[in-house]
Amino acid sequence: ASLLADGAFGFPDVVATESKYLPVGWGTLACGKSGHRAKRMYVLPASLEPDSVQVENRLRLPYARAQAPFVVPLVKRAAPWLGVAARAFATDPTADSLSNVDDFFDFPPRSWQSCADSQPHLQGHQLAFKLRGVPAGCPLSVAERLPATAGSDTAAMHTDGDDDGLGTIVYLNHKSAAVASDVGMPHADLVVASGRAGGRLVRIQTFSPNHVVCCRMDFRNCAHGNVARDVNSTIPPVKGVSQLRMIHYNRTEISQVVQYYRKNPSVRMLEGDRKSYLLTERRSLGIE
């Protein structure tokens, strides 16, 4: 809550304009074109193609999101819930992006997810945090500066065109005992379509007091969003009813880099300037 209330952290959510989110992990050209680290991406020797290939066809190496040092402590505390989700989804034989093999660009890494070597972990490149409601114990001075305090933080139906494969949302729900039993978050329900343009719709109740809810879907090919709050409602968010969302996903550009090196084993990713650059970026994410 303190990070989101501070104007220096987080980014406006283009599909839920009254709110902000905190992304951390490996960034790509598609998700950041400003800031110190994003600009470095253009000038480092990160091309994987011969110089004769047009610039627009070159693959570029990822970089660490600029605000990572401030958000990593939160990631380390929350990442074990991704491991819980991985173990739950592992019972589904059709699930993908679950692997016992560590990938260089995994974030958060397996160890942070508290997954043993024999257990699958959630593979992804970025993790984003969003907060709905006002947590119990949140100081009034912080609550008043939360971007969605006066609203409901509902996202319009959308697809995420730069994501790759299945993504996961982990909902950490809390409701204080002092709050009336009939107070909840119906506007937090998630609506998922069977395709990019719609199709069959499924509505999922994501707010279950003092429970963890996990949803896994194709963010790129399945439209998704929240149930609209009643426009005539004048009831503000109730302190002590909150939902922290952990959104875990893969980036297409990073997947392309990984695939390139897998198909070209003679070209080593971790050598020369690339090795120095990537290991430095990885350390800035708190991974040794």
N, C-alpha and C positions, 0 to 999 in steps of 0.2 A: 504493500500500500504506500509506503514512504517513497519508493522508487517511482511509482506511477504518479504520485502527487507532486514530485519534483519536476519542474518543467524541463530540466536538462536530460531526462531519461525517457525512453519509450518513443514510439512513433504513432501518429494518428492512424486509426484503422479506416481504410477507405470504404469498407462495406458496413461499418458500424461507426458512423462519423462522430458520435459523442464519446468515443472511448479511445484508449491507447493500448498498445501491446509492447511487451519487452522481448525482442528476439535475441537469441544468442546461439553461437555455433559458427559454422562455415558459411560465409557469404559468397555471393556470385554477382556477376555483372548485372543480372536481371533484378536483383533485390537491393541494390545500393549504388548510386552514381555520385554520391557526394560524401565528404568526410575524408580524413587523412588516409585511412587504410583502403577505402574504395578507390581513391585516385592512384594509389600505388599499383593497383592491379593492372593498369594500362601500360605501365612502363617497365615492369620487371620482365626478365627473360622467361616468359611463361608459355610461349608458343610451342605447340606440339606438332606443327606442320612445317614443311619446307618453306623457305622465304618466298618461293614463287607462288605460293597459294595466296589468294586474296585475304586481306586482313579479316573481313567479316566471316570467313570460314575457319578461322583459327579458334582453337579451344584455349581458354584461359584458366590458369590455376585459381582456386578459391582463396579467400582471405578470411581472417578472423573478424567477426563483427566488432565494430569500434567500441561498443559499451560492454564487451564481454567481461573485463576485470571487475565491474561493479555487480554483474548479474550472476557470475559463476558461483559465489557462495550460496545463492538461492538454488541454483541448479543442483549442486551437490546434496543439498538437503532434500530436494524433491525427486531426484532421479531414481531412488529405489522404488517409487511408485510405477515407473516405467517397467522395471523388472517384474513387479507384481502383474502388470498387464501382459507382459511377454509370456509369463508362465501360464496365465489364463488363456491367452490366445493360442498357445502351443498345442492345446487339446484339439484345435481345429486343423485337420490335415490340409485344408485349402489355403491356409494363411501363408502369405509371403512376407518378405522383409524381416523374417525371423531367422536368425543364424547363430551357429556356434562359432563362426569364424569372425575374428575381429577385422575391421576395415580401417584403414588409416584415417578416413574422414568420418568415422562414427562419432556422433556427439548426441548425448553424453556417452562416454565409452562404457563398455561392459562392466568394468569395476565399479563405476559410479552407480550403475543400475543394480548392484548387489547380486549379480548373476554368476553362478559358478561356471567353470569351464564346460561342464556337461549340460548346462542349461542354455536355451536360446535367449537372446536379448533382442530388444527392439533396435533395428538399424535405421538410422536417419542422420541427416546432416545439420538440422537446425531444431531448436526448441524455442517456442514462444509462450510467454505467460500473459494471461488476461485475467482481470479481476472483476467480478460482478458482485455488486452489493457492498456492504460496509462490514468488515470483520469485527467480531467482538473484541473489545479492548483497544480498538483503533482510536487514537486521540482525535478529538474534535477538530483540531487544527489541521490534521492530515485528511480526515474524512471530507472536510469542506473543499479540499483541493483535488479530490479524486475526480477524474474527467467525467465519469458516468454516475456520480452521486445523484444528480438531479434527474437522471433518466433511467433507462432499463438495459442499455447496452445490447440491443438486438441487432443481429447481422442480417442484411438483405440476402436473398438467395443468390448464390454466386458459385463459380468454380475457380480453382487456383491453377492458372495456366502454366506456371513455372514449376509446379510440383511433379514428382515422378513416383509412380507406384502407390501403394497404400500408405496412408498416414493414420496417426492415432491421436485421439483427444482423451485425456484423463481429467475427469472432473472431481475435484476435492471439495466436498460440500460440508458446510457447518451451519448449525442452527442452535443458538443459545437456548437453554432450558426455560429462560424467562419469557421467550417469545411465544405468543399464542399459537395453538396447534393448527389453526386454519391459515397461518401465514406461510407462504411458500414462494416459489419462483416459476409460475406457469410459463412466463415469457422466456425462460431458459430452455424450454423444450427444443430439441434439435429436429429439423425436418430435412430428410435426405431423399433425393430423387434417384431413379434408376439410370438416368442419363444426363448429359450436359444440358439438354434443352427441356428437361422435365421427365415425364413418364410416371411410373408408379411412385407414390410418395409414402414414406414411412416417418412417423412422428415418434421420437424417443424422449421419454421423461429423463432429463439429465440431473435434475435436482432431487436428490433423495437425502433428507437430513442425516448428517453424520455418516454418510456412506461414500464410497468411491465408485464412480461410474466410468467405464471405459468404452469408447466407441472407435471402431476402425473402419475406414472407408477409402475410396479412391477420390482424393480431393480434386483431382484434375478432371475426371470424367463423370462425376456425380454432383449435380447441383445440390447445395446445402445452405442452410440458414436457420434463423430462429423464428419462433412464433411471434407475430406482432403483438405488442402490448395494447390493451384497450386504450384508444385515444382519449376516451372520456375519463380515464382513471386519474385521480389526483393524489393517490397514495404514494408518498415518497418511499425510497428504499428504507427498510427497517434495519437499524443497527443490530448486529448479532446474527444476521442472515447473509451468508456470503458463499461465493463459489469461485474457486481458483481453477482456471483452465490451463492445462499443459498441452500445447499443440505441437506434436512431433511429426516431422515430415522430411522427405528427400527433395533435393533440388536437381532438376533435369540436367543443368550444366555440369554439376559435379558427377552425376551418373555417367555422363558422356566422357569425362576425363578418366574415370575408373575403367570404363569399358575400353577406352583407347589403350591403356597400359596393359590390360588383360589380353588384348588381341595382339599386342606388340611387346612380347616379353623381352625382346632384345633391347628395348628402350627402357631404361630404369628411371622411375619417377624420382627416387631419392638419390640423386647424384648431382654434383656440381652446384651451380647457383640455385637450382630447383630445391635441392636437399636443404641448403642453408635457409632459404626462404620459408619452405613448408614447416620445418622444425621450429623456426622462430614463431611462426603464426600459431602452431599447435601449442607451444608453451604459453602463448598469450591467452589461450583458452584454459589454461591450468592443467594441461595434459603433458606429462613428462615421458 
